Amino acid sequence: MTPAASDVARRLARQAEAVCRHYLPAGRREGAYWRVGDVANRPGQSLYVRLAGPKAGKWADAATGEHGDLLDLIAANRELVRFRDVLDEAGRFLAFPAPAAAAPPAPAGSPEAARRLFRAGRPLLGTPAERYLRSRGLTHLRGLRWLRFHPHCFHRAEEGDSAWPALLAAVTDLDGAVQGLQRLWLTRRGEKAPLADPRKAMGQLLGDAVRFGEAGDVLAAGEGLETVLSAREALPRIPAAAALSAAHLAALRLPASLRRLYIVVDDDPAGRRAAERLAERAQAVGVEPAAVHPVLGDLNEDLQQLGRDRLVRALRRQLAASDWRRFAEA
């Protein structure tokens, strides 16, 4: 190991618990060790990492016989082959300020648990999450602050616990604070994971949303993440909010600055009722509601089945001309 690499390994060892919380969040501290299933962050007890003392950062997997230091762990966890890439990944971790002290465990399913999981995510581009969204016809994927990717996200189910790659969508309040999270579990190819419930939410969602852009006097709001992102394929600059369910759309809290609300309707009974309820609430506070209807079942279905050009034409007919000029792609 080169002197530079040895120095990185020593710096990682001084933050061994922080390294484990970042790369192995499915595990937990047990005395002087961090215990988890394996280097891929699967639940279990086989792998242990020493957290303190002269051997801090050393780890071993009792099931496989694998062992090493934290550079080896990062390489295996992130599936990195070139040592230069391992050092770059370790450098990115070390660039973040070290935590002053280990935080106590957050209650399962709480807003704080949602915040910690979202912080453990990585940028979307170049991941299975990006491949999933592109497979749905979505291309405007840069600068989406509240979407991240997690390579090994824990999934609890009656048929057994597991860990899969996941698209993380953070639900924020009007002040931009993360209150909840939606997880969409995926395969490494970017397809939905073969689970009975590949999409689950945690934290506080009611009234809040996954937000794209800063809402001012105009906002587009809809149910599903893919539906709202489909609207932004035609209107990439429009502020938008995905409430993640019909009930949550009906209860969406509106910014005080809002003057016009475009409600992206899902064409089913629950979707239509939610849109009507939200329109009533908007009118009651002096906001002009305008329904945006799909040609088929929802805007993402329109995008995939009919194509972007037809989606653009359909949306253009339903927006005020001034808003179209303001938010459509130049």
C-alpha positions as CSV (number, residue, x, y, z in Angstrom):
1,M,0.0,0.0,0.0
2,T,1.4,3.4,-0.9
3,P,2.0,6.1,1.8
4,A,-1.0,8.0,0.5
5,A,-3.2,5.0,0.6
6,S,-2.0,4.2,4.1
7,D,-2.9,7.7,5.2
8,V,-6.4,7.4,3.8
9,A,-6.8,4.0,5.5
10,R,-5.7,5.5,8.9
11,R,-8.1,8.5,8.5
12,L,-11.0,6.1,7.7
13,A,-10.1,4.0,10.7
14,R,-10.4,7.1,13.0
15,Q,-14.0,7.4,11.7
16,A,-14.7,3.7,11.6
17,E,-18.3,3.9,13.0
18,A,-19.1,6.8,10.6
19,V,-17.8,4.7,7.7
20,C,-20.0,1.8,8.8
21,R,-23.1,4.0,9.2
22,H,-22.6,5.4,5.7
23,Y,-21.7,2.2,3.8
24,L,-23.4,-0.5,5.9
25,P,-26.6,1.3,7.3
26,A,-28.4,-2.1,7.6
27,G,-26.1,-3.0,10.4
28,R,-25.8,-1.8,14.0
29,R,-23.2,-1.2,16.7
30,E,-22.7,-4.0,19.2
31,G,-20.2,-3.1,21.8
32,A,-16.8,-2.4,20.0
33,Y,-18.0,-3.8,16.7
34,W,-20.3,-3.0,13.8
35,R,-22.3,-6.1,12.8
36,V,-24.1,-6.6,9.4
37,G,-24.7,-9.5,7.0
38,D,-22.0,-8.8,4.4
39,V,-20.1,-6.2,2.5
40,A,-23.2,-5.6,0.3
41,N,-25.0,-4.3,3.4
42,R,-27.5,-7.2,3.6
43,P,-29.1,-7.7,7.1
44,G,-27.4,-10.2,9.3
45,Q,-24.5,-10.7,11.8
46,S,-21.8,-12.5,9.8
47,L,-19.6,-9.5,9.1
48,Y,-18.0,-7.5,11.9
49,V,-15.9,-4.3,11.8
50,R,-13.8,-3.3,14.8
51,L,-14.6,0.3,15.8
52,A,-11.9,1.2,18.3
53,G,-8.4,0.4,19.4
54,P,-5.3,-0.4,17.4
55,K,-7.2,-2.6,15.0
56,A,-10.0,-0.1,14.3
57,G,-11.3,-0.5,10.8
58,K,-10.3,-4.1,10.4
59,W,-13.2,-6.4,9.4
60,A,-13.9,-10.0,8.7
61,D,-16.9,-12.0,7.3
62,A,-17.2,-15.2,9.3
63,A,-19.3,-16.8,6.5
64,T,-17.0,-16.2,3.6
65,G,-13.6,-15.7,5.2
66,E,-13.2,-12.3,3.5
67,H,-11.3,-9.7,5.6
68,G,-9.4,-6.4,5.2
69,D,-9.4,-2.8,6.1
70,L,-11.9,-0.1,5.3
71,L,-10.5,0.6,1.9
72,D,-11.2,-3.1,1.1
73,L,-14.7,-2.8,2.5
74,I,-15.5,0.3,0.4
75,A,-14.2,-1.4,-2.7
76,A,-16.4,-4.4,-2.1
77,N,-19.4,-2.4,-1.0
78,R,-19.3,-0.1,-4.1
79,E,-18.1,-2.8,-6.4
80,L,-15.0,-0.9,-7.4
81,V,-12.2,-2.6,-9.3
82,R,-9.6,0.0,-9.8
83,F,-7.7,1.1,-6.7
84,R,-7.7,4.7,-7.9
85,D,-11.6,4.6,-7.9
86,V,-11.5,3.3,-4.3
87,L,-9.3,6.1,-3.2
88,D,-11.5,8.6,-5.0
89,E,-14.6,7.2,-3.2
90,A,-12.9,7.3,0.2
91,G,-11.8,10.8,-0.5
92,R,-15.4,11.9,-1.2
93,F,-16.5,10.3,2.1
94,L,-13.6,12.0,4.1
95,A,-14.5,15.4,2.5
96,F,-17.7,15.4,4.7
97,P,-17.3,16.7,8.2
98,A,-16.9,13.9,10.7
99,P,-19.9,13.6,13.1
100,A,-19.2,14.9,16.6
101,A,-20.8,11.8,18.1
102,A,-22.7,8.8,17.1
103,A,-26.4,9.7,16.9
104,P,-28.9,7.5,18.8
105,P,-31.0,5.2,16.6
106,A,-33.9,6.9,15.0
107,P,-37.4,5.4,15.6
108,A,-38.3,3.0,12.7
109,G,-40.4,4.8,10.1
110,S,-39.9,8.2,11.6
111,P,-39.1,11.5,9.8
112,E,-35.6,11.3,11.3
113,A,-35.1,7.7,10.0
114,A,-36.2,9.0,6.6
115,R,-33.7,11.9,6.8
116,R,-30.8,9.5,7.7
117,L,-31.6,7.1,4.9
118,F,-31.8,9.9,2.4
119,R,-28.5,11.2,3.5
120,A,-27.0,7.8,2.9
121,G,-28.1,7.9,-0.7
122,R,-25.9,8.9,-3.6
123,P,-26.6,11.1,-6.7
124,L,-29.0,9.7,-9.3
125,L,-27.0,9.8,-12.5
126,G,-25.3,6.6,-13.6
127,T,-27.2,4.4,-11.3
128,P,-30.0,1.8,-11.7
129,A,-32.4,4.5,-10.5
130,E,-31.6,6.6,-13.5
131,R,-32.0,3.6,-15.8
132,Y,-35.4,3.0,-14.3
133,L,-36.6,6.5,-14.8
134,R,-35.3,6.6,-18.4
135,S,-37.1,3.3,-19.1
136,R,-40.3,5.3,-18.2
137,G,-39.5,7.9,-20.9
138,L,-38.1,10.4,-18.4
139,T,-35.0,12.4,-19.6
140,H,-34.9,15.6,-17.6
141,L,-33.0,14.1,-14.7
142,R,-30.3,16.6,-13.8
143,G,-30.6,18.8,-10.8
144,L,-33.3,16.7,-9.1
145,R,-32.3,17.6,-5.5
146,W,-34.8,15.3,-3.8
147,L,-34.1,12.1,-5.7
148,R,-31.2,9.8,-4.8
149,F,-30.1,6.2,-5.2
150,H,-29.2,3.7,-2.5
151,P,-27.3,0.6,-3.6
152,H,-28.4,-1.7,-0.8
153,C,-31.7,-0.5,0.8
154,F,-33.2,-2.8,3.5
155,H,-36.6,-4.2,2.6
156,R,-38.7,-5.9,5.4
157,A,-41.5,-8.3,4.3
158,E,-43.3,-11.3,5.8
159,E,-41.7,-13.6,3.3
160,G,-38.2,-12.5,4.5
161,D,-36.0,-9.5,4.8
162,S,-33.7,-8.5,1.9
163,A,-31.7,-5.6,0.5
164,W,-32.0,-4.2,-3.0
165,P,-30.9,-1.1,-4.9
166,A,-33.6,1.7,-4.5
167,L,-34.7,5.0,-5.8
168,L,-35.1,7.4,-2.9
169,A,-37.6,10.2,-3.2
170,A,-37.5,12.7,-0.3
171,V,-40.8,14.2,0.8
172,T,-40.4,17.8,2.1
173,D,-42.5,20.4,3.8
174,L,-43.0,24.0,2.5
175,D,-39.8,25.0,4.3
176,G,-37.7,22.4,2.5
177,A,-37.2,20.1,5.5
178,V,-37.3,16.3,4.8
179,Q,-40.3,14.8,6.5
180,G,-40.6,11.5,4.8
181,L,-39.3,9.2,2.1
182,Q,-40.6,6.9,-0.7
183,R,-38.4,3.9,-1.5
184,L,-38.8,2.1,-4.9
185,W,-36.7,-1.1,-4.8
186,L,-35.1,-2.0,-8.1
187,T,-32.9,-4.6,-9.7
188,R,-29.4,-3.7,-10.8
189,R,-30.7,-3.5,-14.4
190,G,-33.1,-0.7,-13.3
191,E,-36.3,-2.7,-13.3
192,K,-38.7,-2.9,-10.4
193,A,-37.6,-5.5,-7.9
194,P,-39.6,-8.7,-7.9
195,L,-41.2,-7.9,-4.5
196,A,-44.9,-8.0,-3.5
197,D,-44.6,-4.3,-2.5
198,P,-41.6,-2.8,-4.3
199,R,-42.7,0.8,-3.3
200,K,-43.0,1.9,0.3
201,A,-43.2,5.2,2.2
202,M,-41.9,6.2,5.6
203,G,-42.1,9.3,7.8
204,Q,-44.6,12.1,7.6
205,L,-46.2,12.4,4.1
206,L,-49.7,14.0,4.6
207,G,-49.7,17.5,3.2
208,D,-46.1,17.3,2.0
209,A,-44.6,16.2,-1.3
210,V,-41.6,15.4,-3.4
211,R,-40.7,18.8,-4.9
212,F,-39.1,19.9,-8.1
213,G,-38.0,23.5,-8.4
214,E,-39.0,26.4,-6.2
215,A,-42.7,27.1,-6.2
216,G,-43.7,30.8,-6.6
217,D,-47.0,31.9,-8.1
218,V,-47.5,28.7,-10.3
219,L,-47.3,25.0,-9.3
220,A,-48.1,21.7,-11.0
221,A,-49.2,19.0,-8.5
222,G,-50.0,15.3,-9.1
223,E,-50.0,11.9,-7.4
224,G,-47.2,9.8,-8.6
225,L,-43.5,10.6,-9.1
226,E,-43.4,9.4,-12.7
227,T,-46.6,11.3,-13.5
228,V,-45.3,14.6,-12.3
229,L,-41.9,14.0,-13.9
230,S,-43.7,13.4,-17.2
231,A,-45.3,16.8,-17.0
232,R,-41.8,18.2,-16.6
233,E,-40.8,16.5,-19.8
234,A,-42.9,19.1,-21.6
235,L,-42.5,21.8,-19.0
236,P,-39.0,21.3,-17.6
237,R,-39.0,24.7,-15.7
238,I,-42.4,24.4,-14.0
239,P,-42.3,24.0,-10.3
240,A,-44.0,20.7,-9.4
241,A,-44.9,18.5,-6.5
242,A,-45.6,14.7,-6.3
243,A,-47.9,13.9,-3.4
244,L,-47.4,10.1,-3.9
245,S,-51.0,9.1,-3.4
246,A,-54.5,10.4,-4.1
247,A,-55.3,11.0,-0.4
248,H,-52.1,13.0,0.0
249,L,-52.8,15.0,-3.1
250,A,-56.1,16.1,-1.8
251,A,-54.4,17.2,1.4
252,L,-51.4,19.0,-0.2
253,R,-50.4,22.2,1.6
254,L,-50.1,25.1,-0.8
255,P,-47.5,27.9,-0.7
256,A,-48.7,31.3,0.4
257,S,-47.3,32.8,-2.8
258,L,-49.4,30.5,-5.1
259,R,-51.8,32.1,-7.6
260,R,-52.4,29.3,-10.1
261,L,-52.4,25.5,-9.4
262,Y,-52.2,23.0,-12.3
263,I,-53.6,19.7,-10.9
264,V,-52.3,16.7,-12.9
265,V,-55.2,14.3,-12.8
266,D,-55.0,10.5,-12.8
267,D,-57.9,9.2,-14.7
268,D,-59.4,6.8,-12.1
269,P,-62.1,7.4,-9.5
270,A,-59.7,8.1,-6.6
271,G,-57.6,10.4,-8.8
272,R,-60.6,12.4,-10.0
273,R,-61.9,12.8,-6.4
274,A,-58.5,13.9,-5.1
275,A,-58.2,16.5,-7.9
276,E,-61.7,17.9,-7.2
277,R,-61.0,18.1,-3.4
278,L,-57.6,19.9,-4.0
279,A,-59.3,22.3,-6.5
280,E,-61.9,23.2,-3.8
281,R,-59.2,23.8,-1.2
282,A,-57.2,26.0,-3.7
283,Q,-60.3,28.1,-4.6
284,A,-61.0,28.6,-0.9
285,V,-57.6,30.4,-0.4
286,G,-57.8,32.4,-3.6
287,V,-55.7,30.1,-5.8
288,E,-57.0,29.5,-9.4
289,P,-57.1,25.7,-10.0
290,A,-56.7,24.2,-13.5
291,A,-57.0,20.5,-14.2
292,V,-54.6,18.8,-16.5
293,H,-56.0,15.6,-17.9
294,P,-54.2,12.7,-19.6
295,V,-55.2,11.2,-22.9
296,L,-54.9,7.7,-21.4
297,G,-54.7,6.8,-17.7
298,D,-52.0,9.2,-16.6
299,L,-49.3,11.4,-18.1
300,N,-46.6,8.8,-17.8
301,E,-48.7,6.4,-19.8
302,D,-49.2,9.1,-22.3
303,L,-45.5,9.7,-22.5
304,Q,-44.7,6.0,-23.0
305,Q,-47.5,5.0,-25.3
306,L,-48.1,8.1,-27.3
307,G,-44.7,9.8,-27.2
308,R,-43.3,13.1,-26.1
309,D,-44.6,15.2,-29.0
310,R,-48.2,14.2,-28.5
311,L,-47.8,14.8,-24.7
312,V,-46.5,18.2,-25.4
313,R,-49.4,19.0,-27.7
314,A,-51.9,17.8,-25.2
315,L,-50.4,19.8,-22.3
316,R,-50.1,23.0,-24.4
317,R,-53.8,23.0,-25.0
318,Q,-54.5,22.9,-21.2
319,L,-52.1,25.6,-20.0
320,A,-52.4,29.3,-20.1
321,A,-50.4,30.7,-23.0
322,S,-48.3,32.8,-20.7
323,D,-47.4,29.9,-18.5
324,W,-46.5,27.8,-21.5
325,R,-44.1,30.4,-22.7
326,R,-42.7,30.8,-19.3
327,F,-42.1,27.1,-18.4
328,A,-41.7,25.2,-21.7
329,E,-38.3,24.3,-23.0
330,A,-36.9,27.0,-25.2
